[in-house]
Amino acid sequence: MNTSQSVRLVAKLNRDTKENKIKWRVSPSGALSLAGTETVLDNAYICKVLDKYIRLFRLKAKFYYDEGAYEWVENYRLEFVDVTGKSEWTFPDSTAIYDLYETVRYKTSNVEDFFKRFIGDEKEGDEDSL
């Protein structure tokens, strides 16, 4: 898969997630593909598209810029996994993965439904309910 295909695929995942065509769920973090100092931040998410499982998560890792000198760097990982959660292939880094992560996080939190139920038909600027 070349980079162009990868970016197009991630963009389609994002669009289909926004349109509720793809449903993500929180994934158990037991079989995450981490190396060295990598640590998962927040939840990991998983969905099934066609016959493939896709996992998405945010992580941090030490980035060494000199011997003994490092900083923590955050990143996002999107990967195909098998039915047991083991990584089969990892997508190349791209900002599109960050966008997908934010969409998935929003959708799985049910915030949209909360807003609809809590605010209802209130008009913007209605101070009585605050």
Secondary structure as UniProt FT lines:
FT   HELIX           3..18
FT   TURN            19..20
FT   STRAND          25..27
FT   TURN            30..31
FT   TURN            36..37
FT   STRAND          39..49
FT   TURN            50..51
FT   STRAND          52..66
FT   TURN            67..68
FT   STRAND          69..81
FT   TURN            83..84
FT   STRAND          87..90
FT   HELIX           95..108
FT   TURN            109..110
FT   HELIX           111..119
FT   TURN            120..121
FT   TURN            124..125
FT   TURN            128..129
//
